[in-house]
Amino acid sequence: MSSINFKIENGVAQITLNRPDVFNSFNREMALNLQSILDQCESDKTVRAIVLTGIGKAFCAGQDLKEVTSKENNPGFEKIIKEHYNPIVLKIRNIEKPIIAAVNGVAAGAGANIALACDIVVARESSSFIQAFSLIGLIPDSGGTYFLPRLIGFQKASALAMLGDKIMAKEAEAMGMIYKCVNDEEFDGEISRLALKLANMPTKGLGMIKKALNKSLTNDLEQQLNLELQLQVAAAQTEDSQEGVKAFIEKRQPKFTGN
């Protein structure tokens, strides 16, 4: 059985972590498989939005600790971070297409931080987020020390990273950690609605928004203004932008093609 289920439908790539017996925790095979699928999503022009989710009770419980405690085939933390998690997070941020983290259950450790690296995080009401690293003497990886303080502030991030508190989806939404908490019964429908909406929007423009937001994390104001200028000129030249303006003038719904 594959560690990841993958399908493309109506412009949406659905990536489903599929190791439910270990709460979709990562081993080397699943980490490398996810990287390969993300590369495919990036290059496939039919893919205009991506959903990352899990099967069963968990979104992802982070690293499969059996792999790092095994006497055989133990890649070690340096290799795991360098070859598994860092490339996954960089691919998520650098793919110029919107990525939804559909958090269906527990998101712990690297699983929580991979979710937070996505563009839009929507969580089932019964789901939770845990920076579990400190509970076993480790530090947050997979971008946790980068994204978390930017999302919720330094003091809150420091406390969650050190204490390892479980944060339920409603609280995560209230503190700005995620975009939206959705009740369990409506979760699947809301994910489908958002994914299809994104897949029918101006894909290149969304990619430029993502690029601008990435740079805003390190640019000063003048650098960011110059980047906005460059990207706005490029966005205005896309077919979708021209269609959007034309549709607005003609008072009709635009038909975007992703070009």
Contacts in CASP RR format, 6 or more apart in sequence:
PFRMAT RR
TARGET T0000
AUTHOR 0000-0000-0000
METHOD contacts of the structure
MODEL  1
MSSINFKIENGVAQITLNRPDVFNSFNREMALNLQSILDQCESDKTVRAI
VLTGIGKAFCAGQDLKEVTSKENNPGFEKIIKEHYNPIVLKIRNIEKPII
AAVNGVAAGAGANIALACDIVVARESSSFIQAFSLIGLIPDSGGTYFLPR
LIGFQKASALAMLGDKIMAKEAEAMGMIYKCVNDEEFDGEISRLALKLAN
MPTKGLGMIKKALNKSLTNDLEQQLNLELQLQVAAAQTEDSQEGVKAFIE
KRQPKFTGN
1 18 0 8 1.000
2 18 0 8 1.000
2 33 0 8 1.000
3 17 0 8 1.000
3 18 0 8 1.000
3 19 0 8 1.000
3 27 0 8 1.000
3 29 0 8 1.000
3 30 0 8 1.000
3 33 0 8 1.000
4 15 0 8 1.000
4 16 0 8 1.000
4 17 0 8 1.000
4 18 0 8 1.000
4 30 0 8 1.000
4 33 0 8 1.000
4 34 0 8 1.000
4 37 0 8 1.000
5 14 0 8 1.000
5 15 0 8 1.000
5 16 0 8 1.000
5 18 0 8 1.000
5 55 0 8 1.000
6 13 0 8 1.000
6 14 0 8 1.000
6 15 0 8 1.000
6 16 0 8 1.000
6 37 0 8 1.000
7 13 0 8 1.000
7 14 0 8 1.000
8 14 0 8 1.000
8 44 0 8 1.000
8 46 0 8 1.000
8 47 0 8 1.000
10 196 0 8 1.000
10 199 0 8 1.000
11 46 0 8 1.000
11 47 0 8 1.000
11 48 0 8 1.000
11 49 0 8 1.000
11 199 0 8 1.000
12 47 0 8 1.000
12 48 0 8 1.000
12 49 0 8 1.000
12 50 0 8 1.000
12 51 0 8 1.000
12 195 0 8 1.000
12 196 0 8 1.000
12 198 0 8 1.000
12 199 0 8 1.000
13 37 0 8 1.000
13 41 0 8 1.000
13 44 0 8 1.000
13 47 0 8 1.000
13 49 0 8 1.000
13 50 0 8 1.000
13 51 0 8 1.000
14 51 0 8 1.000
14 53 0 8 1.000
14 195 0 8 1.000
15 34 0 8 1.000
15 37 0 8 1.000
15 38 0 8 1.000
15 41 0 8 1.000
15 50 0 8 1.000
15 51 0 8 1.000
15 52 0 8 1.000
15 53 0 8 1.000
16 53 0 8 1.000
16 54 0 8 1.000
16 55 0 8 1.000
17 24 0 8 1.000
17 30 0 8 1.000
17 34 0 8 1.000
17 52 0 8 1.000
17 53 0 8 1.000
17 54 0 8 1.000
17 55 0 8 1.000
17 59 0 8 1.000
17 60 0 8 1.000
18 24 0 8 1.000
18 54 0 8 1.000
18 55 0 8 1.000
19 25 0 8 1.000
19 27 0 8 1.000
19 30 0 8 1.000
19 64 0 8 1.000
20 54 0 8 1.000
20 55 0 8 1.000
20 56 0 8 1.000
20 57 0 8 1.000
20 58 0 8 1.000
22 61 0 8 1.000
22 64 0 8 1.000
22 66 0 8 1.000
23 57 0 8 1.000
23 58 0 8 1.000
23 60 0 8 1.000
23 61 0 8 1.000
23 106 0 8 1.000
23 108 0 8 1.000
24 54 0 8 1.000
24 55 0 8 1.000
24 56 0 8 1.000
24 58 0 8 1.000
24 59 0 8 1.000
24 60 0 8 1.000
24 61 0 8 1.000
25 60 0 8 1.000
25 61 0 8 1.000
25 62 0 8 1.000
25 63 0 8 1.000
25 64 0 8 1.000
25 65 0 8 1.000
26 60 0 8 1.000
26 62 0 8 1.000
26 63 0 8 1.000
26 64 0 8 1.000
26 84 0 8 1.000
26 85 0 8 1.000
26 110 0 8 1.000
26 111 0 8 1.000
27 64 0 8 1.000
27 67 0 8 1.000
28 67 0 8 1.000
28 73 0 8 1.000
28 75 0 8 1.000
28 80 0 8 1.000
28 84 0 8 1.000
31 80 0 8 1.000
31 83 0 8 1.000
31 84 0 8 1.000
31 85 0 8 1.000
31 88 0 8 1.000
32 83 0 8 1.000
32 84 0 8 1.000
34 88 0 8 1.000
35 87 0 8 1.000
35 88 0 8 1.000
35 91 0 8 1.000
38 50 0 8 1.000
38 88 0 8 1.000
38 91 0 8 1.000
38 92 0 8 1.000
38 95 0 8 1.000
39 91 0 8 1.000
41 47 0 8 1.000
41 50 0 8 1.000
41 95 0 8 1.000
41 97 0 8 1.000
42 91 0 8 1.000
42 95 0 8 1.000
42 96 0 8 1.000
42 97 0 8 1.000
47 97 0 8 1.000
48 97 0 8 1.000
48 198 0 8 1.000
48 199 0 8 1.000
48 200 0 8 1.000
48 201 0 8 1.000
48 203 0 8 1.000
48 258 0 8 1.000
49 97 0 8 1.000
49 98 0 8 1.000
49 99 0 8 1.000
49 100 0 8 1.000
49 195 0 8 1.000
49 196 0 8 1.000
49 198 0 8 1.000
49 199 0 8 1.000
50 95 0 8 1.000
50 97 0 8 1.000
50 98 0 8 1.000
50 99 0 8 1.000
50 100 0 8 1.000
51 99 0 8 1.000
51 100 0 8 1.000
51 102 0 8 1.000
51 191 0 8 1.000
51 195 0 8 1.000
52 99 0 8 1.000
52 100 0 8 1.000
52 101 0 8 1.000
52 102 0 8 1.000
52 114 0 8 1.000
52 115 0 8 1.000
52 118 0 8 1.000
53 59 0 8 1.000
53 101 0 8 1.000
53 102 0 8 1.000
53 103 0 8 1.000
53 104 0 8 1.000
53 191 0 8 1.000
54 60 0 8 1.000
54 102 0 8 1.000
54 104 0 8 1.000
54 105 0 8 1.000
56 104 0 8 1.000
56 105 0 8 1.000
57 105 0 8 1.000
57 106 0 8 1.000
58 104 0 8 1.000
58 105 0 8 1.000
58 106 0 8 1.000
58 107 0 8 1.000
58 108 0 8 1.000
59 101 0 8 1.000
59 102 0 8 1.000
59 103 0 8 1.000
59 104 0 8 1.000
59 105 0 8 1.000
59 106 0 8 1.000
59 107 0 8 1.000
59 111 0 8 1.000
59 115 0 8 1.000
59 127 0 8 1.000
60 107 0 8 1.000
60 108 0 8 1.000
60 110 0 8 1.000
60 111 0 8 1.000
60 112 0 8 1.000
60 114 0 8 1.000
60 115 0 8 1.000
61 106 0 8 1.000
61 108 0 8 1.000
61 109 0 8 1.000
61 111 0 8 1.000
62 108 0 8 1.000
62 109 0 8 1.000
62 110 0 8 1.000
62 111 0 8 1.000
62 112 0 8 1.000
62 132 0 8 1.000
63 80 0 8 1.000
63 109 0 8 1.000
63 110 0 8 1.000
65 136 0 8 1.000
67 73 0 8 1.000
67 74 0 8 1.000
67 75 0 8 1.000
67 80 0 8 1.000
68 74 0 8 1.000
68 75 0 8 1.000
68 76 0 8 1.000
68 77 0 8 1.000
68 80 0 8 1.000
75 83 0 8 1.000
75 84 0 8 1.000
81 141 0 8 1.000
81 142 0 8 1.000
85 110 0 8 1.000
85 114 0 8 1.000
85 141 0 8 1.000
85 142 0 8 1.000
86 142 0 8 1.000
88 114 0 8 1.000
88 142 0 8 1.000
89 113 0 8 1.000
89 114 0 8 1.000
89 117 0 8 1.000
89 142 0 8 1.000
89 143 0 8 1.000
92 99 0 8 1.000
92 114 0 8 1.000
92 117 0 8 1.000
92 118 0 8 1.000
93 117 0 8 1.000
93 210 0 8 1.000
93 214 0 8 1.000
94 214 0 8 1.000
96 203 0 8 1.000
96 204 0 8 1.000
96 206 0 8 1.000
96 207 0 8 1.000
96 208 0 8 1.000
96 210 0 8 1.000
96 211 0 8 1.000
97 203 0 8 1.000
97 206 0 8 1.000
97 207 0 8 1.000
97 210 0 8 1.000
98 119 0 8 1.000
98 120 0 8 1.000
98 198 0 8 1.000
98 206 0 8 1.000
98 207 0 8 1.000
98 210 0 8 1.000
99 118 0 8 1.000
99 119 0 8 1.000
99 120 0 8 1.000
100 118 0 8 1.000
100 119 0 8 1.000
100 120 0 8 1.000
100 121 0 8 1.000
100 122 0 8 1.000
100 191 0 8 1.000
100 194 0 8 1.000
100 195 0 8 1.000
100 198 0 8 1.000
101 114 0 8 1.000
101 115 0 8 1.000
101 116 0 8 1.000
101 118 0 8 1.000
101 120 0 8 1.000
101 121 0 8 1.000
101 122 0 8 1.000
102 122 0 8 1.000
102 187 0 8 1.000
102 191 0 8 1.000
103 115 0 8 1.000
103 121 0 8 1.000
103 122 0 8 1.000
103 123 0 8 1.000
103 124 0 8 1.000
103 127 0 8 1.000
103 129 0 8 1.000
103 169 0 8 1.000
103 178 0 8 1.000
104 124 0 8 1.000
104 127 0 8 1.000
104 187 0 8 1.000
105 123 0 8 1.000
105 124 0 8 1.000
105 126 0 8 1.000
105 127 0 8 1.000
105 128 0 8 1.000
106 127 0 8 1.000
106 128 0 8 1.000
106 130 0 8 1.000
107 115 0 8 1.000
107 123 0 8 1.000
107 127 0 8 1.000
107 128 0 8 1.000
107 129 0 8 1.000
107 130 0 8 1.000
108 129 0 8 1.000
108 130 0 8 1.000
108 132 0 8 1.000
109 130 0 8 1.000
109 131 0 8 1.000
109 132 0 8 1.000
109 133 0 8 1.000
109 140 0 8 1.000
109 142 0 8 1.000
110 141 0 8 1.000
110 142 0 8 1.000
111 142 0 8 1.000
112 129 0 8 1.000
112 130 0 8 1.000
112 131 0 8 1.000
112 132 0 8 1.000
113 131 0 8 1.000
113 140 0 8 1.000
113 141 0 8 1.000
113 142 0 8 1.000
113 143 0 8 1.000
113 144 0 8 1.000
113 147 0 8 1.000
113 148 0 8 1.000
114 142 0 8 1.000
115 121 0 8 1.000
115 129 0 8 1.000
115 178 0 8 1.000
116 143 0 8 1.000
116 144 0 8 1.000
116 147 0 8 1.000
116 148 0 8 1.000
116 151 0 8 1.000
116 177 0 8 1.000
116 178 0 8 1.000
117 142 0 8 1.000
117 143 0 8 1.000
117 147 0 8 1.000
119 210 0 8 1.000
120 179 0 8 1.000
120 194 0 8 1.000
121 177 0 8 1.000
121 178 0 8 1.000
121 179 0 8 1.000
121 180 0 8 1.000
122 178 0 8 1.000
122 179 0 8 1.000
122 180 0 8 1.000
122 181 0 8 1.000
122 182 0 8 1.000
122 187 0 8 1.000
122 190 0 8 1.000
122 191 0 8 1.000
122 194 0 8 1.000
123 129 0 8 1.000
123 169 0 8 1.000
123 172 0 8 1.000
123 173 0 8 1.000
123 178 0 8 1.000
123 180 0 8 1.000
123 181 0 8 1.000
123 182 0 8 1.000
124 169 0 8 1.000
124 181 0 8 1.000
124 182 0 8 1.000
124 183 0 8 1.000
124 184 0 8 1.000
124 187 0 8 1.000
125 168 0 8 1.000
125 169 0 8 1.000
125 170 0 8 1.000
125 181 0 8 1.000
125 182 0 8 1.000
125 183 0 8 1.000
125 184 0 8 1.000
125 187 0 8 1.000
126 168 0 8 1.000
126 169 0 8 1.000
126 184 0 8 1.000
127 168 0 8 1.000
127 169 0 8 1.000
128 166 0 8 1.000
128 167 0 8 1.000
128 168 0 8 1.000
128 169 0 8 1.000
129 166 0 8 1.000
129 167 0 8 1.000
129 169 0 8 1.000
129 172 0 8 1.000
129 177 0 8 1.000
129 178 0 8 1.000
130 164 0 8 1.000
130 165 0 8 1.000
130 166 0 8 1.000
130 167 0 8 1.000
131 140 0 8 1.000
131 144 0 8 1.000
131 148 0 8 1.000
131 160 0 8 1.000
131 161 0 8 1.000
131 164 0 8 1.000
131 165 0 8 1.000
132 164 0 8 1.000
133 139 0 8 1.000
133 140 0 8 1.000
133 141 0 8 1.000
133 161 0 8 1.000
133 164 0 8 1.000
134 161 0 8 1.000
134 162 0 8 1.000
134 163 0 8 1.000
134 164 0 8 1.000
135 164 0 8 1.000
139 145 0 8 1.000
139 161 0 8 1.000
140 148 0 8 1.000
140 161 0 8 1.000
144 161 0 8 1.000
145 157 0 8 1.000
145 161 0 8 1.000
146 217 0 8 1.000
148 157 0 8 1.000
148 160 0 8 1.000
148 161 0 8 1.000
148 177 0 8 1.000
149 157 0 8 1.000
149 158 0 8 1.000
150 217 0 8 1.000
151 157 0 8 1.000
151 176 0 8 1.000
151 177 0 8 1.000
152 160 0 8 1.000
152 175 0 8 1.000
152 176 0 8 1.000
152 177 0 8 1.000
156 175 0 8 1.000
159 165 0 8 1.000
160 167 0 8 1.000
167 175 0 8 1.000
167 177 0 8 1.000
169 178 0 8 1.000
169 181 0 8 1.000
170 181 0 8 1.000
172 178 0 8 1.000
172 181 0 8 1.000
173 179 0 8 1.000
173 180 0 8 1.000
173 181 0 8 1.000
180 190 0 8 1.000
182 190 0 8 1.000
198 206 0 8 1.000
200 256 0 8 1.000
201 256 0 8 1.000
202 238 0 8 1.000
202 240 0 8 1.000
202 241 0 8 1.000
202 244 0 8 1.000
202 256 0 8 1.000
202 258 0 8 1.000
203 240 0 8 1.000
203 256 0 8 1.000
203 258 0 8 1.000
203 259 0 8 1.000
204 235 0 8 1.000
204 238 0 8 1.000
204 240 0 8 1.000
204 258 0 8 1.000
204 259 0 8 1.000
205 235 0 8 1.000
205 238 0 8 1.000
205 240 0 8 1.000
205 241 0 8 1.000
208 231 0 8 1.000
208 234 0 8 1.000
208 235 0 8 1.000
211 231 0 8 1.000
212 224 0 8 1.000
212 227 0 8 1.000
212 228 0 8 1.000
212 231 0 8 1.000
215 223 0 8 1.000
215 224 0 8 1.000
215 227 0 8 1.000
216 224 0 8 1.000
219 227 0 8 1.000
235 241 0 8 1.000
236 242 0 8 1.000
238 258 0 8 1.000
238 259 0 8 1.000
239 257 0 8 1.000
239 258 0 8 1.000
239 259 0 8 1.000
240 254 0 8 1.000
240 256 0 8 1.000
240 257 0 8 1.000
240 258 0 8 1.000
240 259 0 8 1.000
243 254 0 8 1.000
243 255 0 8 1.000
243 256 0 8 1.000
243 257 0 8 1.000
244 254 0 8 1.000
244 256 0 8 1.000
246 254 0 8 1.000
247 253 0 8 1.000
247 254 0 8 1.000
247 255 0 8 1.000
248 254 0 8 1.000
END
